[in-house]
Amino acid sequence: MNKKKFILDACCGGRMFWFDKEQENTIFMDIREEERGVIKQQVNWCVKPNIIGDYTKMKFKDKSFKLIVWDIPHKIKKDTGLICKKYGYLGEDYAKTLTKGFNEIMRVLDNYGVLEFKFADFDIPIKTILSLFPFKPLFGTITKKGVNNTYWFCFMKIPKVKELSNE
């Protein structure tokens, strides 16, 4: 594990929810880069990851991070709307991609590390998304108060007793 870079934002996009968009202990990764001005309504918005990478096949060693933020795209199909411009899109094979992505994130997450998962249910119900993951979150948003809400969930990688004896 990199002692200085122990946080990963696996789909950083425009780093919109970060208070410190240059947080020194974080690797900001995204599958794309977008220049300023691509969104006319938000001329300063851009995607400038430290690393261009795919969350389904990361080049990090096992157990590399203490905290991972995973804010995946919210739409299935590509369109010209603001949400797709900001977040991208998942594609029709989203179930396979997200299952693979979750497993890859758990691989690079250290024991007792935390995954903060964010999702807005524009095209896919949150129950469908959560059913793709091999275990439940510890806590998170459990009620819907409107249409197309944003949900946050906290997962922790708690090792099994057998895994602990091998460390």
Secondary structure, DSSP 8 states (H G I E B T S, - for coil): --SS--EEETT-TT-TT-SSTT-TTEEEEES--B-TTSSTTSTT--B--SEE--TTS--S-TT-EEEEEEE----SS--SSHHHHHH----TTHHHHHHHHHHHHHHHEEEEEEEEEEEE-SSS-HHHHHHTSSS--SEE-----SSS-EEEEEEE----HHHHHT-
